[in-house]
Amino acid sequence: MDVMPVDQFLDRCVEGDRIVRCPNCQRINVGQVAPKYFYCSDCFIEMKLGEKITFYELDENGELACLDDIFYT
């Protein structure tokens, strides 16, 4: 079984300038919280859409912690 390249996989989650499917859980409960920022209400991941998708989660201090080291390894 062939593994889909990361870029091709992430492209399936983006339509135009919106993230329409969460790349983490593959569900469609993604809403826009600010320009270029999106939030999945199923897995609680925040994402920023740029040249690539940057992933964040809220830490216990209420600050965004980058998760790219988990998603892009």
PDB file of N, CA, C and O in Angstrom:
ATOM      1  N   MET A   1       0.845  -1.187   0.000  1.00  0.00           N
ATOM      2  CA  MET A   1       0.000   0.000   0.000  1.00  0.00           C
ATOM      3  C   MET A   1       0.884   1.241   0.000  1.00  0.00           C
ATOM      4  O   MET A   1       1.768   1.374   0.845  1.00  0.00           O
ATOM      5  N   ASP A   2       0.650   2.145  -0.939  1.00  0.00           N
ATOM      6  CA  ASP A   2       1.433   3.366  -1.041  1.00  0.00           C
ATOM      7  C   ASP A   2       0.925   4.403  -0.049  1.00  0.00           C
ATOM      8  O   ASP A   2      -0.275   4.514   0.200  1.00  0.00           O
ATOM      9  N   VAL A   3       1.865   5.159   0.512  1.00  0.00           N
ATOM     10  CA  VAL A   3       1.524   6.230   1.443  1.00  0.00           C
ATOM     11  C   VAL A   3       1.428   7.527   0.653  1.00  0.00           C
ATOM     12  O   VAL A   3       2.297   7.834  -0.162  1.00  0.00           O
ATOM     13  N   MET A   4       0.360   8.288   0.902  1.00  0.00           N
ATOM     14  CA  MET A   4       0.152   9.559   0.212  1.00  0.00           C
ATOM     15  C   MET A   4       1.155  10.590   0.740  1.00  0.00           C
ATOM     16  O   MET A   4       1.334  10.702   1.952  1.00  0.00           O
ATOM     17  N   PRO A   5       1.815  11.349  -0.154  1.00  0.00           N
ATOM     18  CA  PRO A   5       2.732  12.402   0.292  1.00  0.00           C
ATOM     19  C   PRO A   5       2.000  13.440   1.146  1.00  0.00           C
ATOM     20  O   PRO A   5       0.818  13.708   0.935  1.00  0.00           O
ATOM     21  N   VAL A   6       2.713  14.016   2.107  1.00  0.00           N
ATOM     22  CA  VAL A   6       2.113  14.977   3.040  1.00  0.00           C
ATOM     23  C   VAL A   6       1.490  16.150   2.295  1.00  0.00           C
ATOM     24  O   VAL A   6       0.374  16.559   2.616  1.00  0.00           O
ATOM     25  N   ASP A   7       2.190  16.700   1.305  1.00  0.00           N
ATOM     26  CA  ASP A   7       1.652  17.855   0.573  1.00  0.00           C
ATOM     27  C   ASP A   7       0.336  17.518  -0.117  1.00  0.00           C
ATOM     28  O   ASP A   7      -0.602  18.314  -0.090  1.00  0.00           O
ATOM     29  N   GLN A   8       0.266  16.362  -0.723  1.00  0.00           N
ATOM     30  CA  GLN A   8      -0.959  15.943  -1.406  1.00  0.00           C
ATOM     31  C   GLN A   8      -2.083  15.713  -0.393  1.00  0.00           C
ATOM     32  O   GLN A   8      -3.235  16.058  -0.654  1.00  0.00           O
ATOM     33  N   PHE A   9      -1.752  15.135   0.752  1.00  0.00           N
ATOM     34  CA  PHE A   9      -2.738  14.894   1.809  1.00  0.00           C
ATOM     35  C   PHE A   9      -3.307  16.214   2.322  1.00  0.00           C
ATOM     36  O   PHE A   9      -4.522  16.353   2.462  1.00  0.00           O
ATOM     37  N   LEU A  10      -2.430  17.189   2.605  1.00  0.00           N
ATOM     38  CA  LEU A  10      -2.888  18.472   3.131  1.00  0.00           C
ATOM     39  C   LEU A  10      -3.680  19.250   2.090  1.00  0.00           C
ATOM     40  O   LEU A  10      -4.605  19.982   2.444  1.00  0.00           O
ATOM     41  N   ASP A  11      -3.336  19.107   0.811  1.00  0.00           N
ATOM     42  CA  ASP A  11      -4.098  19.786  -0.247  1.00  0.00           C
ATOM     43  C   ASP A  11      -5.544  19.314  -0.294  1.00  0.00           C
ATOM     44  O   ASP A  11      -6.423  20.075  -0.698  1.00  0.00           O
ATOM     45  N   ARG A  12      -5.807  18.089   0.105  1.00  0.00           N
ATOM     46  CA  ARG A  12      -7.178  17.575   0.121  1.00  0.00           C
ATOM     47  C   ARG A  12      -8.011  18.239   1.213  1.00  0.00           C
ATOM     48  O   ARG A  12      -9.239  18.174   1.173  1.00  0.00           O
ATOM     49  N   CYS A  13      -7.368  18.871   2.181  1.00  0.00           N
ATOM     50  CA  CYS A  13      -8.070  19.508   3.299  1.00  0.00           C
ATOM     51  C   CYS A  13      -8.327  20.992   3.061  1.00  0.00           C
ATOM     52  O   CYS A  13      -9.034  21.627   3.843  1.00  0.00           O
ATOM     53  N   VAL A  14      -7.767  21.551   1.997  1.00  0.00           N
ATOM     54  CA  VAL A  14      -7.850  22.987   1.729  1.00  0.00           C
ATOM     55  C   VAL A  14      -8.623  23.227   0.436  1.00  0.00           C
ATOM     56  O   VAL A  14      -8.405  22.553  -0.571  1.00  0.00           O
ATOM     57  N   GLU A  15      -9.529  24.203   0.486  1.00  0.00           N
ATOM     58  CA  GLU A  15     -10.234  24.666  -0.713  1.00  0.00           C
ATOM     59  C   GLU A  15     -10.084  26.178  -0.767  1.00  0.00           C
ATOM     60  O   GLU A  15     -10.640  26.898   0.063  1.00  0.00           O
ATOM     61  N   GLY A  16      -9.335  26.650  -1.742  1.00  0.00           N
ATOM     62  CA  GLY A  16      -9.095  28.088  -1.862  1.00  0.00           C
ATOM     63  C   GLY A  16      -8.280  28.594  -0.688  1.00  0.00           C
ATOM     64  O   GLY A  16      -7.155  28.148  -0.465  1.00  0.00           O
ATOM     65  N   ASP A  17      -8.853  29.530   0.066  1.00  0.00           N
ATOM     66  CA  ASP A  17      -8.153  30.078   1.228  1.00  0.00           C
ATOM     67  C   ASP A  17      -8.797  29.618   2.535  1.00  0.00           C
ATOM     68  O   ASP A  17      -8.749  30.325   3.542  1.00  0.00           O
ATOM     69  N   ARG A  18      -9.403  28.421   2.510  1.00  0.00           N
ATOM     70  CA  ARG A  18     -10.059  27.868   3.702  1.00  0.00           C
ATOM     71  C   ARG A  18      -9.623  26.432   3.945  1.00  0.00           C
ATOM     72  O   ARG A  18      -9.377  25.678   3.002  1.00  0.00           O
ATOM     73  N   ILE A  19      -9.531  26.064   5.201  1.00  0.00           N
ATOM     74  CA  ILE A  19      -9.343  24.669   5.580  1.00  0.00           C
ATOM     75  C   ILE A  19     -10.738  24.096   5.787  1.00  0.00           C
ATOM     76  O   ILE A  19     -11.465  24.550   6.671  1.00  0.00           O
ATOM     77  N   VAL A  20     -11.118  23.120   4.997  1.00  0.00           N
ATOM     78  CA  VAL A  20     -12.475  22.577   5.040  1.00  0.00           C
ATOM     79  C   VAL A  20     -12.543  21.212   5.722  1.00  0.00           C
ATOM     80  O   VAL A  20     -13.629  20.746   6.065  1.00  0.00           O
ATOM     81  N   ARG A  21     -11.407  20.579   5.918  1.00  0.00           N
ATOM     82  CA  ARG A  21     -11.357  19.280   6.593  1.00  0.00           C
ATOM     83  C   ARG A  21     -10.117  19.285   7.479  1.00  0.00           C
ATOM     84  O   ARG A  21      -9.036  19.675   7.035  1.00  0.00           O
ATOM     85  N   CYS A  22     -10.265  18.861   8.711  1.00  0.00           N
ATOM     86  CA  CYS A  22      -9.142  18.851   9.638  1.00  0.00           C
ATOM     87  C   CYS A  22      -8.102  17.815   9.190  1.00  0.00           C
ATOM     88  O   CYS A  22      -8.431  16.639   9.030  1.00  0.00           O
ATOM     89  N   PRO A  23      -6.865  18.239   8.989  1.00  0.00           N
ATOM     90  CA  PRO A  23      -5.829  17.282   8.611  1.00  0.00           C
ATOM     91  C   PRO A  23      -5.503  16.287   9.721  1.00  0.00           C
ATOM     92  O   PRO A  23      -4.943  15.224   9.454  1.00  0.00           O
ATOM     93  N   ASN A  24      -5.847  16.620  10.954  1.00  0.00           N
ATOM     94  CA  ASN A  24      -5.547  15.737  12.077  1.00  0.00           C
ATOM     95  C   ASN A  24      -6.578  14.623  12.216  1.00  0.00           C
ATOM     96  O   ASN A  24      -6.213  13.448  12.234  1.00  0.00           O
ATOM     97  N   CYS A  25      -7.858  14.972  12.316  1.00  0.00           N
ATOM     98  CA  CYS A  25      -8.900  13.968  12.570  1.00  0.00           C
ATOM     99  C   CYS A  25      -9.758  13.662  11.340  1.00  0.00           C
ATOM    100  O   CYS A  25     -10.576  12.742  11.373  1.00  0.00           O
ATOM    101  N   GLN A  26      -9.580  14.422  10.261  1.00  0.00           N
ATOM    102  CA  GLN A  26     -10.304  14.233   8.999  1.00  0.00           C
ATOM    103  C   GLN A  26     -11.793  14.566   9.083  1.00  0.00           C
ATOM    104  O   GLN A  26     -12.552  14.179   8.195  1.00  0.00           O
ATOM    105  N   ARG A  27     -12.222  15.260  10.107  1.00  0.00           N
ATOM    106  CA  ARG A  27     -13.626  15.659  10.217  1.00  0.00           C
ATOM    107  C   ARG A  27     -13.813  17.052   9.638  1.00  0.00           C
ATOM    108  O   ARG A  27     -12.842  17.765   9.384  1.00  0.00           O
ATOM    109  N   ILE A  28     -15.063  17.432   9.433  1.00  0.00           N
ATOM    110  CA  ILE A  28     -15.353  18.699   8.757  1.00  0.00           C
ATOM    111  C   ILE A  28     -15.792  19.812   9.708  1.00  0.00           C
ATOM    112  O   ILE A  28     -16.228  20.865   9.243  1.00  0.00           O
ATOM    113  N   ASN A  29     -15.693  19.615  11.002  1.00  0.00           N
ATOM    114  CA  ASN A  29     -16.098  20.637  11.974  1.00  0.00           C
ATOM    115  C   ASN A  29     -14.979  21.653  12.185  1.00  0.00           C
ATOM    116  O   ASN A  29     -14.460  21.808  13.290  1.00  0.00           O
ATOM    117  N   VAL A  30     -14.621  22.337  11.106  1.00  0.00           N
ATOM    118  CA  VAL A  30     -13.555  23.332  11.131  1.00  0.00           C
ATOM    119  C   VAL A  30     -14.175  24.697  10.901  1.00  0.00           C
ATOM    120  O   VAL A  30     -14.902  24.903   9.928  1.00  0.00           O
ATOM    121  N   GLY A  31     -13.888  25.625  11.795  1.00  0.00           N
ATOM    122  CA  GLY A  31     -14.399  26.980  11.659  1.00  0.00           C
ATOM    123  C   GLY A  31     -13.263  27.977  11.609  1.00  0.00           C
ATOM    124  O   GLY A  31     -12.157  27.702  12.074  1.00  0.00           O
ATOM    125  N   GLN A  32     -13.543  29.134  11.041  1.00  0.00           N
ATOM    126  CA  GLN A  32     -12.541  30.184  10.942  1.00  0.00           C
ATOM    127  C   GLN A  32     -12.642  31.069  12.175  1.00  0.00           C
ATOM    128  O   GLN A  32     -13.729  31.533  12.519  1.00  0.00           O
ATOM    129  N   VAL A  33     -11.508  31.309  12.850  1.00  0.00           N
ATOM    130  CA  VAL A  33     -11.498  32.127  14.060  1.00  0.00           C
ATOM    131  C   VAL A  33     -10.858  33.490  13.826  1.00  0.00           C
ATOM    132  O   VAL A  33     -11.060  34.411  14.618  1.00  0.00           O
ATOM    133  N   ALA A  34     -10.100  33.628  12.764  1.00  0.00           N
ATOM    134  CA  ALA A  34      -9.459  34.885  12.372  1.00  0.00           C
ATOM    135  C   ALA A  34      -8.995  34.704  10.929  1.00  0.00           C
ATOM    136  O   ALA A  34      -9.002  33.586  10.415  1.00  0.00           O
ATOM    137  N   PRO A  35      -8.593  35.792  10.270  1.00  0.00           N
ATOM    138  CA  PRO A  35      -8.077  35.606   8.912  1.00  0.00           C
ATOM    139  C   PRO A  35      -6.911  34.613   8.901  1.00  0.00           C
ATOM    140  O   PRO A  35      -5.924  34.801   9.613  1.00  0.00           O
ATOM    141  N   LYS A  36      -7.028  33.580   8.107  1.00  0.00           N
ATOM    142  CA  LYS A  36      -6.017  32.523   7.930  1.00  0.00           C
ATOM    143  C   LYS A  36      -5.896  31.576   9.126  1.00  0.00           C
ATOM    144  O   LYS A  36      -5.054  30.677   9.098  1.00  0.00           O
ATOM    145  N   TYR A  37      -6.711  31.747  10.178  1.00  0.00           N
ATOM    146  CA  TYR A  37      -6.676  30.859  11.347  1.00  0.00           C
ATOM    147  C   TYR A  37      -7.979  30.068  11.433  1.00  0.00           C
ATOM    148  O   TYR A  37      -9.067  30.624  11.279  1.00  0.00           O
ATOM    149  N   PHE A  38      -7.856  28.767  11.680  1.00  0.00           N
ATOM    150  CA  PHE A  38      -8.998  27.866  11.721  1.00  0.00           C
ATOM    151  C   PHE A  38      -8.890  26.987  12.959  1.00  0.00           C
ATOM    152  O   PHE A  38      -7.801  26.778  13.494  1.00  0.00           O
ATOM    153  N   TYR A  39     -10.041  26.471  13.411  1.00  0.00           N
ATOM    154  CA  TYR A  39     -10.086  25.673  14.634  1.00  0.00           C
ATOM    155  C   TYR A  39     -10.969  24.454  14.410  1.00  0.00           C
ATOM    156  O   TYR A  39     -12.083  24.575  13.901  1.00  0.00           O
ATOM    157  N   CYS A  40     -10.473  23.283  14.789  1.00  0.00           N
ATOM    158  CA  CYS A  40     -11.270  22.060  14.709  1.00  0.00           C
ATOM    159  C   CYS A  40     -11.914  21.821  16.073  1.00  0.00           C
ATOM    160  O   CYS A  40     -11.216  21.648  17.072  1.00  0.00           O
ATOM    161  N   SER A  41     -13.231  21.812  16.110  1.00  0.00           N
ATOM    162  CA  SER A  41     -13.934  21.624  17.379  1.00  0.00           C
ATOM    163  C   SER A  41     -14.023  20.156  17.781  1.00  0.00           C
ATOM    164  O   SER A  41     -14.536  19.844  18.855  1.00  0.00           O
ATOM    165  N   ASP A  42     -13.535  19.252  16.938  1.00  0.00           N
ATOM    166  CA  ASP A  42     -13.520  17.835  17.303  1.00  0.00           C
ATOM    167  C   ASP A  42     -12.218  17.437  17.998  1.00  0.00           C
ATOM    168  O   ASP A  42     -12.248  16.696  18.981  1.00  0.00           O
ATOM    169  N   CYS A  43     -11.079  17.916  17.503  1.00  0.00           N
ATOM    170  CA  CYS A  43      -9.802  17.516  18.119  1.00  0.00           C
ATOM    171  C   CYS A  43      -9.088  18.691  18.783  1.00  0.00           C
ATOM    172  O   CYS A  43      -7.980  18.525  19.293  1.00  0.00           O
ATOM    173  N   PHE A  44      -9.708  19.889  18.785  1.00  0.00           N
ATOM    174  CA  PHE A  44      -9.220  21.063  19.516  1.00  0.00           C
ATOM    175  C   PHE A  44      -7.849  21.540  19.039  1.00  0.00           C
ATOM    176  O   PHE A  44      -7.018  21.965  19.842  1.00  0.00           O
ATOM    177  N   ILE A  45      -7.619  21.469  17.735  1.00  0.00           N
ATOM    178  CA  ILE A  45      -6.375  21.928  17.132  1.00  0.00           C
ATOM    179  C   ILE A  45      -6.659  23.229  16.389  1.00  0.00           C
ATOM    180  O   ILE A  45      -7.649  23.335  15.666  1.00  0.00           O
ATOM    181  N   GLU A  46      -5.784  24.220  16.572  1.00  0.00           N
ATOM    182  CA  GLU A  46      -5.881  25.448  15.800  1.00  0.00           C
ATOM    183  C   GLU A  46      -4.853  25.373  14.678  1.00  0.00           C
ATOM    184  O   GLU A  46      -3.754  24.851  14.864  1.00  0.00           O
ATOM    185  N   MET A  47      -5.220  25.897  13.515  1.00  0.00           N
ATOM    186  CA  MET A  47      -4.355  25.812  12.344  1.00  0.00           C
ATOM    187  C   MET A  47      -4.243  27.171  11.680  1.00  0.00           C
ATOM    188  O   MET A  47      -5.210  27.932  11.635  1.00  0.00           O
ATOM    189  N   LYS A  48      -3.060  27.474  11.166  1.00  0.00           N
ATOM    190  CA  LYS A  48      -2.840  28.695  10.396  1.00  0.00           C
ATOM    191  C   LYS A  48      -2.516  28.280   8.969  1.00  0.00           C
ATOM    192  O   LYS A  48      -1.634  27.454   8.735  1.00  0.00           O
ATOM    193  N   LEU A  49      -3.236  28.861   8.021  1.00  0.00           N
ATOM    194  CA  LEU A  49      -3.041  28.529   6.614  1.00  0.00           C
ATOM    195  C   LEU A  49      -2.102  29.537   5.976  1.00  0.00           C
ATOM    196  O   LEU A  49      -2.399  30.729   5.910  1.00  0.00           O
ATOM    197  N   GLY A  50      -0.978  29.045   5.513  1.00  0.00           N
ATOM    198  CA  GLY A  50       0.009  29.851   4.786  1.00  0.00           C
ATOM    199  C   GLY A  50       0.529  29.009   3.643  1.00  0.00           C
ATOM    200  O   GLY A  50      -0.245  28.313   2.985  1.00  0.00           O
ATOM    201  N   GLU A  51       1.830  29.060   3.395  1.00  0.00           N
ATOM    202  CA  GLU A  51       2.407  28.181   2.375  1.00  0.00           C
ATOM    203  C   GLU A  51       2.261  26.724   2.782  1.00  0.00           C
ATOM    204  O   GLU A  51       2.198  25.835   1.934  1.00  0.00           O
ATOM    205  N   LYS A  52       2.207  26.489   4.085  1.00  0.00           N
ATOM    206  CA  LYS A  52       1.876  25.174   4.633  1.00  0.00           C
ATOM    207  C   LYS A  52       0.909  25.411   5.782  1.00  0.00           C
ATOM    208  O   LYS A  52       0.696  26.552   6.190  1.00  0.00           O
ATOM    209  N   ILE A  53       0.329  24.355   6.298  1.00  0.00           N
ATOM    210  CA  ILE A  53      -0.562  24.476   7.454  1.00  0.00           C
ATOM    211  C   ILE A  53       0.285  24.347   8.712  1.00  0.00           C
ATOM    212  O   ILE A  53       1.003  23.362   8.888  1.00  0.00           O
ATOM    213  N   THR A  54       0.198  25.349   9.588  1.00  0.00           N
ATOM    214  CA  THR A  54       0.894  25.318  10.868  1.00  0.00           C
ATOM    215  C   THR A  54      -0.119  24.926  11.933  1.00  0.00           C
ATOM    216  O   THR A  54      -1.220  25.475  11.979  1.00  0.00           O
ATOM    217  N   PHE A  55       0.250  23.979  12.790  1.00  0.00           N
ATOM    218  CA  PHE A  55      -0.662  23.434  13.789  1.00  0.00           C
ATOM    219  C   PHE A  55      -0.313  23.955  15.180  1.00  0.00           C
ATOM    220  O   PHE A  55       0.859  24.076  15.537  1.00  0.00           O
ATOM    221  N   TYR A  56      -1.362  24.265  15.967  1.00  0.00           N
ATOM    222  CA  TYR A  56      -1.194  24.775  17.325  1.00  0.00           C
ATOM    223  C   TYR A  56      -2.205  24.110  18.250  1.00  0.00           C
ATOM    224  O   TYR A  56      -3.234  23.597  17.811  1.00  0.00           O
ATOM    225  N   GLU A  57      -1.885  24.133  19.543  1.00  0.00           N
ATOM    226  CA  GLU A  57      -2.864  23.804  20.575  1.00  0.00           C
ATOM    227  C   GLU A  57      -2.711  24.816  21.694  1.00  0.00           C
ATOM    228  O   GLU A  57      -1.645  25.406  21.869  1.00  0.00           O
ATOM    229  N   LEU A  58      -3.780  25.012  22.449  1.00  0.00           N
ATOM    230  CA  LEU A  58      -3.708  25.904  23.604  1.00  0.00           C
ATOM    231  C   LEU A  58      -3.066  25.162  24.761  1.00  0.00           C
ATOM    232  O   LEU A  58      -3.491  24.062  25.112  1.00  0.00           O
ATOM    233  N   ASP A  59      -2.029  25.770  25.364  1.00  0.00           N
ATOM    234  CA  ASP A  59      -1.417  25.133  26.525  1.00  0.00           C
ATOM    235  C   ASP A  59      -2.141  25.588  27.792  1.00  0.00           C
ATOM    236  O   ASP A  59      -3.109  26.346  27.719  1.00  0.00           O
ATOM    237  N   GLU A  60      -1.681  25.133  28.931  1.00  0.00           N
ATOM    238  CA  GLU A  60      -2.369  25.431  30.192  1.00  0.00           C
ATOM    239  C   GLU A  60      -2.337  26.908  30.559  1.00  0.00           C
ATOM    240  O   GLU A  60      -3.125  27.347  31.397  1.00  0.00           O
ATOM    241  N   ASN A  61      -1.430  27.698  29.941  1.00  0.00           N
ATOM    242  CA  ASN A  61      -1.359  29.139  30.187  1.00  0.00           C
ATOM    243  C   ASN A  61      -2.230  29.936  29.222  1.00  0.00           C
ATOM    244  O   ASN A  61      -2.282  31.163  29.301  1.00  0.00           O
ATOM    245  N   GLY A  62      -2.913  29.247  28.313  1.00  0.00           N
ATOM    246  CA  GLY A  62      -3.749  29.914  27.333  1.00  0.00           C
ATOM    247  C   GLY A  62      -2.989  30.421  26.126  1.00  0.00           C
ATOM    248  O   GLY A  62      -3.535  31.171  25.317  1.00  0.00           O
ATOM    249  N   GLU A  63      -1.726  30.015  25.994  1.00  0.00           N
ATOM    250  CA  GLU A  63      -0.913  30.428  24.856  1.00  0.00           C
ATOM    251  C   GLU A  63      -0.910  29.334  23.800  1.00  0.00           C
ATOM    252  O   GLU A  63      -1.102  28.158  24.106  1.00  0.00           O
ATOM    253  N   LEU A  64      -0.692  29.736  22.555  1.00  0.00           N
ATOM    254  CA  LEU A  64      -0.620  28.766  21.473  1.00  0.00           C
ATOM    255  C   LEU A  64       0.746  28.093  21.471  1.00  0.00           C
ATOM    256  O   LEU A  64       1.782  28.759  21.475  1.00  0.00           O
ATOM    257  N   ALA A  65       0.732  26.771  21.465  1.00  0.00           N
ATOM    258  CA  ALA A  65       1.962  25.984  21.387  1.00  0.00           C
ATOM    259  C   ALA A  65       2.005  25.321  20.012  1.00  0.00           C
ATOM    260  O   ALA A  65       1.064  24.634  19.615  1.00  0.00           O
ATOM    261  N   CYS A  66       3.093  25.530  19.298  1.00  0.00           N
ATOM    262  CA  CYS A  66       3.227  24.990  17.944  1.00  0.00           C
ATOM    263  C   CYS A  66       3.409  23.473  18.000  1.00  0.00           C
ATOM    264  O   CYS A  66       4.175  22.957  18.814  1.00  0.00           O
ATOM    265  N   LEU A  67       2.698  22.776  17.128  1.00  0.00           N
ATOM    266  CA  LEU A  67       2.761  21.314  17.066  1.00  0.00           C
ATOM    267  C   LEU A  67       3.418  20.807  15.785  1.00  0.00           C
ATOM    268  O   LEU A  67       3.319  19.621  15.473  1.00  0.00           O
ATOM    269  N   ASP A  68       4.082  21.677  15.046  1.00  0.00           N
ATOM    270  CA  ASP A  68       4.654  21.270  13.766  1.00  0.00           C
ATOM    271  C   ASP A  68       5.684  20.158  13.906  1.00  0.00           C
ATOM    272  O   ASP A  68       5.853  19.356  12.987  1.00  0.00           O
ATOM    273  N   ASP A  69       6.374  20.096  15.040  1.00  0.00           N
ATOM    274  CA  ASP A  69       7.354  19.019  15.220  1.00  0.00           C
ATOM    275  C   ASP A  69       6.677  17.647  15.262  1.00  0.00           C
ATOM    276  O   ASP A  69       7.320  16.635  14.983  1.00  0.00           O
ATOM    277  N   ILE A  70       5.408  17.605  15.603  1.00  0.00           N
ATOM    278  CA  ILE A  70       4.656  16.344  15.610  1.00  0.00           C
ATOM    279  C   ILE A  70       4.124  16.029  14.215  1.00  0.00           C
ATOM    280  O   ILE A  70       4.170  14.881  13.774  1.00  0.00           O
ATOM    281  N   PHE A  71       3.620  17.045  13.524  1.00  0.00           N
ATOM    282  CA  PHE A  71       2.968  16.825  12.236  1.00  0.00           C
ATOM    283  C   PHE A  71       3.941  16.724  11.070  1.00  0.00           C
ATOM    284  O   PHE A  71       3.632  16.078  10.069  1.00  0.00           O
ATOM    285  N   TYR A  72       5.101  17.344  11.178  1.00  0.00           N
ATOM    286  CA  TYR A  72       6.050  17.369  10.058  1.00  0.00           C
ATOM    287  C   TYR A  72       7.361  16.687  10.426  1.00  0.00           C
ATOM    288  O   TYR A  72       8.425  17.294  10.306  1.00  0.00           O
ATOM    289  N   THR A  73       7.303  15.447  10.869  1.00  0.00           N
ATOM    290  CA  THR A  73       8.540  14.718  11.179  1.00  0.00           C
ATOM    291  C   THR A  73       8.795  13.638  10.178  1.00  0.00           C
ATOM    292  O   THR A  73       9.791  12.923  10.282  1.00  0.00           O
TER     293      THR A  73
END
